[in-house]
Amino acid sequence: MSVLDIRVLGDPILREDTKPVGEITADVRRLVKDMFETMYLAKGIGLAAPQVGRTERLAVIDVDEKPIVIINPEIVERETKTVKAEEGCLSIPDVYGDVERPARVRVRALDLEGQAFEIEAGELLGRCLQHEIDHLHGKLFVDYLSVLKRRAAMAKWANEKDKYPAFIRKLENDPARSHEHPDEEL
């Protein structure tokens, strides 16, 4: 396994739609292992393939020490009730914002064995699933912020982005890795 570089806001891959995974190959399995290692080192709870410069439609999630791999995920049901909570992103270090999302979702995906499964979740896991699936479609949490809050978030990012030349976050010397936001969720 190896730690991967994380792409940060400004890298065009974060705005691209991913391609469905057709076959679970050794390369896909290695990518998943590397993504888990990278996510844990970065102190995250979710990581999508575009965040590590890949175009496969897959993400890894670990909320409460329950690792989940979602391959070709799709949200098949959304609760109409919404909740607002603070989100952050490994691709936009040290920037946070309140995002309103459906309180519960049901997601259909493939696991690492290629088996279809469904997961219904609310609270932090439901939010994380939605956040990572958004990544697979080129959408970021800042896209949900009001104009004023988005402007404030982007101003904060403007002060941070120079720490990441070529839009690459190298975890071995990452200034954000030692920072812990007291209310950090994603």
Order of alpha helices (4+ residues) and beta strands (2+ residues): beta-alpha-beta-beta-beta-beta-beta-beta-beta-alpha-alpha-beta
